[in-house]
Amino acid sequence: MVYAPPIMSKIWFAVVTTVLLACCRPETARSEQQQWLAAWACAPQLTEQRNLPPQPGLSSNTLRQIVRTTVAGKSLRARFSNAFGDAPLTIASAHAAMSVGHGDIDVSTDKPIEFGHSPSITIAPGTDVVSDPFDFDLPQRTLVAVTIHFGAVGAAVTGHPGSRMTSYLTAGDAVIAPNAQGAATTQHWYILTGLDAMAPEPAGAIVAFGDSITDGRGSTTDGNDRWPDELANRLTNGAAARISVINAGIGGNAVVTGGLGPTALSRFDRDVLAPPGVRWLILFEGVNDIGSSASTNVSAKLISAYQTMLAKARSHKIRVYGATITPFGASFYDSPRHEQARQSVNYWIRNSGAFDAVIDFDSVARDPNSPSKLEPAYDTGDHLHMNPAGYRALADSIDLHLFAP
């Protein structure tokens, strides 16, 4: 036992009390309750030959990519992937800044991105990297430019072809250039796969997991009017402002077999379970399995796959909402067998009780006079994909109470 004289005891008590009170003040406690949250992400795949970067290519050149984040934060980190690469890939330097349009940046916001306190990193094929955290004043729902000066890049490139955003490719080192004057343009993302924000709790991410209808086929290039974008636009007030929406759609993707990119089953862990802060999943995929199948049991295979994904999500305490498959009558997928499979899958989604809730996109998108077809006002003309009005209708139909803390 340590003895302290009476006067010293009083001083000691006062100091300890002050420290304890300071530690327990609400504002201090709140400042410590922070978490990494996926603020933007895309689903990577091996870039097909027709979607590879234009000249002058990535090696030794600079790529500026624009992404739309959906939550605010004061600290960021970036994720890069060489998952489908066939050789080591070198990032010589990378920067992040606020985009002001047309490849231009607000230079006052420009911040270098580092990796273990180094400006450069070489990413082995088949691997991903996460940058060091860096201070960045990120507003809610804003455009961020991530600019990468590459070293050597192999022939096989990891990317996301369906960006619906313009990227800018410049010869040489232009990583801190204020504009993209003279750059080649392309509507694809490469190598960059995510931005995470340090966000105050409670916070969480919604993953929209799907195919080209989620990826935004038929939406406006640089318009950010896919249905996940429109959902994010509704999450503006109170606790909802701390919810991000991640678009994990891949055009032409299939759930079980075939399609473009890795199947939903094979990419589920990376695209749904791996991003930080995921709390909700909207599962909206299956039309490509149905439309490309000659099998009579495609609906059973889809249901089995959904059950596998449901079990994985719940093991990570993620709530799963099943979205019904939208109509494709008169499209290149249309046939009596395919429509029967769609109806069977939708019946199971609506009535099985397997999901935490059902989001009935089918009922929103269908023509009331011909329910196997899209509402004409939402149809891009291929009778499968929707226009911005259709995507807005899907987003507006989602009950925001599903994302209560």
WOJO-V30922 format. One record per residue. RES is the residue in one letter. NEAR is the number of other C-alpha atoms within 10 Angstrom. D_CENTER is the distance of its C-alpha to the mean C-alpha in whole Angstrom. Layout:
res=RES near=NEAR d_center=D_CENTER
res=RES near=NEAR d_center=D_CENTER
This chain:
res=M near=3 d_center=58
res=V near=3 d_center=58
res=Y near=7 d_center=60
res=A near=10 d_center=59
res=P near=8 d_center=62
res=P near=9 d_center=62
res=I near=9 d_center=61
res=M near=11 d_center=58
res=S near=12 d_center=57
res=K near=12 d_center=56
res=I near=12 d_center=54
res=W near=13 d_center=52
res=F near=12 d_center=52
res=A near=12 d_center=51
res=V near=12 d_center=48
res=V near=12 d_center=47
res=T near=12 d_center=46
res=T near=12 d_center=45
res=V near=11 d_center=42
res=L near=11 d_center=41
res=L near=11 d_center=41
res=A near=13 d_center=39
res=C near=12 d_center=36
res=C near=12 d_center=36
res=R near=10 d_center=36
res=P near=10 d_center=33
res=E near=10 d_center=31
res=T near=11 d_center=31
res=A near=12 d_center=30
res=R near=12 d_center=27
res=S near=10 d_center=26
res=E near=10 d_center=26
res=Q near=11 d_center=24
res=Q near=15 d_center=20
res=Q near=17 d_center=17
res=W near=21 d_center=14
res=L near=26 d_center=11
res=A near=31 d_center=8
res=A near=33 d_center=8
res=W near=25 d_center=5
res=A near=23 d_center=3
res=C near=22 d_center=4
res=A near=26 d_center=7
res=P near=30 d_center=10
res=Q near=23 d_center=14
res=L near=21 d_center=17
res=T near=22 d_center=17
res=E near=15 d_center=20
res=Q near=10 d_center=23
res=R near=8 d_center=23
res=N near=17 d_center=20
res=L near=21 d_center=21
res=P near=24 d_center=21
res=P near=13 d_center=24
res=Q near=13 d_center=27
res=P near=15 d_center=28
res=G near=17 d_center=25
res=L near=25 d_center=23
res=S near=19 d_center=26
res=S near=18 d_center=28
res=N near=22 d_center=26
res=T near=30 d_center=23
res=L near=31 d_center=20
res=R near=32 d_center=18
res=Q near=25 d_center=15
res=I near=26 d_center=14
res=V near=26 d_center=10
res=R near=20 d_center=10
res=T near=26 d_center=9
res=T near=28 d_center=10
res=V near=30 d_center=12
res=A near=23 d_center=15
res=G near=21 d_center=17
res=K near=14 d_center=19
res=S near=16 d_center=18
res=L near=25 d_center=15
res=R near=23 d_center=15
res=A near=26 d_center=13
res=R near=17 d_center=12
res=F near=21 d_center=13
res=S near=25 d_center=14
res=N near=31 d_center=17
res=A near=21 d_center=17
res=F near=19 d_center=18
res=G near=24 d_center=21
res=D near=16 d_center=24
res=A near=17 d_center=26
res=P near=16 d_center=25
res=L near=22 d_center=23
res=T near=20 d_center=24
res=I near=22 d_center=22
res=A near=20 d_center=25
res=S near=22 d_center=24
res=A near=25 d_center=20
res=H near=19 d_center=20
res=A near=27 d_center=18
res=A near=25 d_center=19
res=M near=24 d_center=19
res=S near=25 d_center=19
res=V near=16 d_center=22
res=G near=15 d_center=21
res=H near=14 d_center=22
res=G near=22 d_center=21
res=D near=19 d_center=23
res=I near=25 d_center=22
res=D near=15 d_center=24
res=V near=16 d_center=26
res=S near=9 d_center=27
res=T near=13 d_center=23
res=D near=19 d_center=23
res=K near=17 d_center=22
res=P near=16 d_center=23
res=I near=24 d_center=20
res=E near=20 d_center=22
res=F near=19 d_center=22
res=G near=11 d_center=25
res=H near=10 d_center=27
res=S near=12 d_center=27
res=P near=15 d_center=25
res=S near=18 d_center=25
res=I near=19 d_center=24
res=T near=17 d_center=24
res=I near=20 d_center=21
res=A near=17 d_center=23
res=P near=19 d_center=22
res=G near=14 d_center=20
res=T near=13 d_center=19
res=D near=16 d_center=16
res=V near=18 d_center=17
res=V near=17 d_center=16
res=S near=21 d_center=18
res=D near=15 d_center=20
res=P near=18 d_center=19
res=F near=17 d_center=20
res=D near=15 d_center=21
res=F near=20 d_center=20
res=D near=15 d_center=20
res=L near=23 d_center=17
res=P near=15 d_center=17
res=Q near=19 d_center=15
res=R near=20 d_center=13
res=T near=14 d_center=14
res=L near=19 d_center=14
res=V near=24 d_center=14
res=A near=24 d_center=16
res=V near=26 d_center=15
res=T near=29 d_center=19
res=I near=26 d_center=20
res=H near=26 d_center=23
res=F near=25 d_center=23
res=G near=21 d_center=26
res=A near=16 d_center=27
res=V near=22 d_center=24
res=G near=16 d_center=25
res=A near=13 d_center=25
res=A near=18 d_center=22
res=V near=28 d_center=19
res=T near=27 d_center=16
res=G near=29 d_center=13
res=H near=27 d_center=11
res=P near=25 d_center=14
res=G near=20 d_center=12
res=S near=26 d_center=11
res=R near=23 d_center=13
res=M near=20 d_center=14
res=T near=20 d_center=17
res=S near=26 d_center=17
res=Y near=26 d_center=21
res=L near=28 d_center=23
res=T near=24 d_center=26
res=A near=18 d_center=29
res=G near=16 d_center=29
res=D near=17 d_center=28
res=A near=18 d_center=27
res=V near=24 d_center=24
res=I near=21 d_center=26
res=A near=16 d_center=27
res=P near=17 d_center=27
res=N near=20 d_center=26
res=A near=21 d_center=25
res=Q near=13 d_center=29
res=G near=10 d_center=30
res=A near=18 d_center=26
res=A near=18 d_center=25
res=T near=19 d_center=22
res=T near=19 d_center=20
res=Q near=18 d_center=17
res=H near=20 d_center=15
res=W near=29 d_center=12
res=Y near=25 d_center=14
res=I near=23 d_center=14
res=L near=24 d_center=12
res=T near=23 d_center=8
res=G near=22 d_center=7
res=L near=25 d_center=9
res=D near=26 d_center=10
res=A near=30 d_center=13
res=M near=23 d_center=16
res=A near=24 d_center=16
res=P near=19 d_center=20
res=E near=17 d_center=20
res=P near=14 d_center=19
res=A near=22 d_center=16
res=G near=29 d_center=13
res=A near=26 d_center=9
res=I near=26 d_center=9
res=V near=27 d_center=7
res=A near=25 d_center=8
res=F near=23 d_center=9
res=G near=26 d_center=11
res=D near=26 d_center=13
res=S near=20 d_center=14
res=I near=24 d_center=14
res=T near=23 d_center=11
res=D near=28 d_center=10
res=G near=28 d_center=12
res=R near=23 d_center=16
res=G near=23 d_center=18
res=S near=22 d_center=16
res=T near=14 d_center=18
res=T near=16 d_center=17
res=D near=16 d_center=16
res=G near=11 d_center=16
res=N near=18 d_center=13
res=D near=22 d_center=14
res=R near=28 d_center=12
res=W near=27 d_center=12
res=P near=27 d_center=9
res=D near=23 d_center=10
res=E near=19 d_center=14
res=L near=24 d_center=13
res=A near=22 d_center=11
res=N near=17 d_center=15
res=R near=14 d_center=17
res=L near=20 d_center=16
res=T near=16 d_center=18
res=N near=8 d_center=21
res=G near=8 d_center=22
res=A near=15 d_center=20
res=A near=20 d_center=17
res=A near=19 d_center=17
res=R near=23 d_center=15
res=I near=30 d_center=12
res=S near=29 d_center=9
res=V near=27 d_center=7
res=I near=28 d_center=3
res=N near=24 d_center=4
res=A near=25 d_center=5
res=G near=27 d_center=8
res=I near=31 d_center=11
res=G near=21 d_center=14
res=G near=19 d_center=17
res=N near=24 d_center=15
res=A near=26 d_center=18
res=V near=25 d_center=18
res=V near=20 d_center=21
res=T near=16 d_center=22
res=G near=15 d_center=22
res=G near=18 d_center=20
res=L near=17 d_center=18
res=G near=20 d_center=16
res=P near=20 d_center=16
res=T near=17 d_center=17
res=A near=27 d_center=14
res=L near=15 d_center=17
res=S near=13 d_center=17
res=R near=17 d_center=13
res=F near=19 d_center=13
res=D near=14 d_center=14
res=R near=11 d_center=11
res=D near=22 d_center=8
res=V near=26 d_center=9
res=L near=19 d_center=12
res=A near=11 d_center=11
res=P near=22 d_center=9
res=P near=16 d_center=11
res=G near=22 d_center=12
res=V near=25 d_center=11
res=R near=22 d_center=13
res=W near=24 d_center=13
res=L near=23 d_center=11
res=I near=21 d_center=12
res=L near=22 d_center=14
res=F near=21 d_center=14
res=E near=27 d_center=15
res=G near=26 d_center=19
res=V near=28 d_center=20
res=N near=21 d_center=21
res=D near=24 d_center=22
res=I near=25 d_center=25
res=G near=21 d_center=25
res=S near=15 d_center=26
res=S near=17 d_center=28
res=A near=11 d_center=32
res=S near=13 d_center=32
res=T near=13 d_center=33
res=N near=11 d_center=31
res=V near=22 d_center=28
res=S near=22 d_center=27
res=A near=14 d_center=28
res=K near=17 d_center=26
res=L near=21 d_center=23
res=I near=17 d_center=24
res=S near=13 d_center=25
res=A near=16 d_center=21
res=Y near=23 d_center=20
res=Q near=14 d_center=22
res=T near=12 d_center=21
res=M near=19 d_center=18
res=L near=21 d_center=19
res=A near=14 d_center=21
res=K near=16 d_center=19
res=A near=21 d_center=16
res=R near=13 d_center=20
res=S near=10 d_center=21
res=H near=11 d_center=18
res=K near=12 d_center=19
res=I near=22 d_center=16
res=R near=19 d_center=17
res=V near=23 d_center=16
res=Y near=22 d_center=17
res=G near=24 d_center=18
res=A near=22 d_center=18
res=T near=26 d_center=21
res=I near=22 d_center=21
res=T near=28 d_center=21
res=P near=28 d_center=25
res=F near=25 d_center=26
res=G near=21 d_center=29
res=A near=15 d_center=31
res=S near=16 d_center=28
res=F near=12 d_center=28
res=Y near=19 d_center=27
res=D near=18 d_center=30
res=S near=14 d_center=33
res=P near=10 d_center=34
res=R near=15 d_center=33
res=H near=24 d_center=30
res=E near=18 d_center=30
res=Q near=14 d_center=32
res=A near=24 d_center=29
res=R near=24 d_center=26
res=Q near=19 d_center=29
res=S near=15 d_center=29
res=V near=21 d_center=25
res=N near=21 d_center=25
res=Y near=12 d_center=28
res=W near=17 d_center=27
res=I near=23 d_center=24
res=R near=17 d_center=26
res=N near=10 d_center=29
res=S near=9 d_center=28
res=G near=10 d_center=27
res=A near=17 d_center=24
res=F near=20 d_center=21
res=D near=14 d_center=21
res=A near=16 d_center=21
res=V near=19 d_center=21
res=I near=23 d_center=19
res=D near=20 d_center=22
res=F near=21 d_center=20
res=D near=20 d_center=23
res=S near=18 d_center=25
res=V near=19 d_center=24
res=A near=25 d_center=23
res=R near=21 d_center=27
res=D near=18 d_center=30
res=P near=12 d_center=32
res=N near=9 d_center=35
res=S near=11 d_center=34
res=P near=16 d_center=31
res=S near=20 d_center=30
res=K near=22 d_center=29
res=L near=31 d_center=26
res=E near=20 d_center=27
res=P near=14 d_center=29
res=A near=13 d_center=28
res=Y near=22 d_center=24
res=D near=22 d_center=25
res=T near=17 d_center=24
res=G near=15 d_center=27
res=D near=14 d_center=26
res=H near=20 d_center=26
res=L near=24 d_center=23
res=H near=23 d_center=20
res=M near=31 d_center=20
res=N near=21 d_center=20
res=P near=22 d_center=19
res=A near=15 d_center=21
res=G near=25 d_center=20
res=Y near=26 d_center=17
res=R near=19 d_center=18
res=A near=18 d_center=20
res=L near=23 d_center=18
res=A near=22 d_center=16
res=D near=16 d_center=19
res=S near=14 d_center=20
res=I near=16 d_center=18
res=D near=9 d_center=20
res=L near=13 d_center=19
res=H near=8 d_center=21
res=L near=12 d_center=19
res=F near=16 d_center=17
res=A near=9 d_center=20
res=P near=12 d_center=20
